Amino acid sequence: MDFTTELAAFDPSPELLAWMEKRVGGLVEEARTRATEIHWRDVKIDKLTLELAYLRRMKFGVKSEALITGNRDLFDETLAADLAACEARLAEEREAAEMGPHQPPPEKPKRERAGRQPLPVHLPRVEHRHEPEVCTCGQCGQALVLIGEGVTEKLNIVPAEFFVDRHIYPKYACRPCATVTAAPAAPSVIDGGLAAPALLAWVMVGKYIDHLPLYRLEQQAARSGVSLARSTLADWVGRIGVALEPLGDRLAELLRQGTMLHADETPVQQLDPGKGKTKRAFLWAYRSNVLGNDPPIIVFDYQPSRAGVHAVNFLGAWTGALMVDDGGYKVLFRGQVIELACLAHARRKLFELHQANGSPIAAEAVCRSGELYAIEAQAKGKTVEERALLRKTYSQPRLAALQLWLLHTRKSVADGGGLAKAMDYSLNRWAAFARYAENGFYPIDNNPVENAIRPICVGKKNCLFAGSEAAGKRAAVIQSLLQTACLNGIEPMAWLTDTLEKLPSWPNRRIDELLPITLPA
């Protein structure tokens, strides 16, 4: 059949022609609508797939952002313990099989050992001498002569031991003058309290460094036959928080003297007694520059919300460069504060896309950002000037190339999807992302403050919530001081014990000497 001839002979009426045009137009519009629906359905599926892959990776997978192959065994520790137990049992069975019913045990072969780390030299050594049972030769009876010593060191521990400090103040009288003389009572950080500074420090470190709730500390004391009620422990925490507030305030003052800071925040739960449930508060964190010469300082600021006004109130008239992920800091960047954006945050969004659906575009972006981090690894340990030269020579060209590649690639990526959002996140804040390469002083990402917040997230799982806003602020002071001590390589228990002993009689003009940092001369 010749369709061309048939169509030429077809002479539709005006009504039929109008109906056909309307019908065809409706089909075209329906096709367009369906195409749009399919597009947004695919976008939604892509988004849900990304979220599901992210949640699965957070729960079951490796959280490292390196592009590695293979799966890490989640039970390495259990496997190692099982292997060691099997080896020990196998050795026992072989030894029993080799021994006759009345034969002496054979000499055990020397076990091949890998080189182990030497025991810390600062630990005290307790010597145990093992002399032979006789001091004469078993062959000829002559006296034995010392020709050397074999020394084996084993790491040991004495569990926490409670004891009582008994302070005795003798009183002396002068009979002619009828006067009495005695040494003044030593001042205490808690007047009339039964806890010595070391016990108070043990409670604070247990709660804020080891993240043990007070009821677990109560149980530890009970195992030693010591009754420490939770109400008593809570009272100590509150009083020590107040006593340490001047140190926390001074630490914040020193932090604001720096010209570059990291900032981030994490949500915490706070008890809301009026409603019988909890509400969300935020612990803001500010850290000194890891690439500067300032001592490492971390300061936590407990606030009821994530509003940017809290950052404004904390920083006050401070000016400098502020490294942030995102959030309520925009009001700061309208003034004299310079915005630095976290490259790791942008990279993480692309990495999660690659993990979710194997996106080659996301993989390319991650690899390109990896080159920037490789340059930073080469600059580790170098001076600010040397780092600035490396960044100018190698980082700035790669940043320019990465921006052009993102702009070009973005044109071919559909709007609304996870990949488009991740690319837009980087492009919209590109000036803040690339600003670090302008000198050798700015950091590339916000990881230092995120690492400081990570222990807080562990504590949130154990302590569940803060009792009140005042309790949260006291906890922020204690955490600031103890974590700053850890950043500076200072043992927090020893530092806090010494500080609580000195604090009651320490002059305010010398408060810097009590801080867990080493200030430049």
Secondary structure as UniProt FT lines:
FT   HELIX           3..9
FT   HELIX           14..60
FT   TURN            74..75
FT   HELIX           76..98
FT   TURN            101..102
FT   TURN            121..122
FT   TURN            138..140
FT   STRAND          171..174
FT   TURN            175..178
FT   STRAND          179..182
FT   TURN            191..192
FT   HELIX           197..208
FT   HELIX           214..223
FT   TURN            224..225
FT   HELIX           230..243
FT   HELIX           245..255
FT   TURN            256..257
FT   STRAND          260..272
FT   TURN            273..276
FT   STRAND          277..288
FT   TURN            290..291
FT   STRAND          298..303
FT   HELIX           308..315
FT   TURN            316..317
FT   STRAND          320..324
FT   TURN            328..331
FT   HELIX           332..334
FT   TURN            335..336
FT   STRAND          337..341
FT   HELIX           343..357
FT   HELIX           360..379
FT   TURN            380..381
FT   HELIX           384..390
FT   HELIX           391..395
FT   HELIX           396..410
FT   TURN            411..412
FT   TURN            415..416
FT   HELIX           418..428
FT   HELIX           430..434
FT   HELIX           435..438
FT   HELIX           447..463
FT   HELIX           469..487
FT   TURN            488..489
FT   HELIX           492..502
FT   HELIX           503..505
FT   HELIX           508..514
//
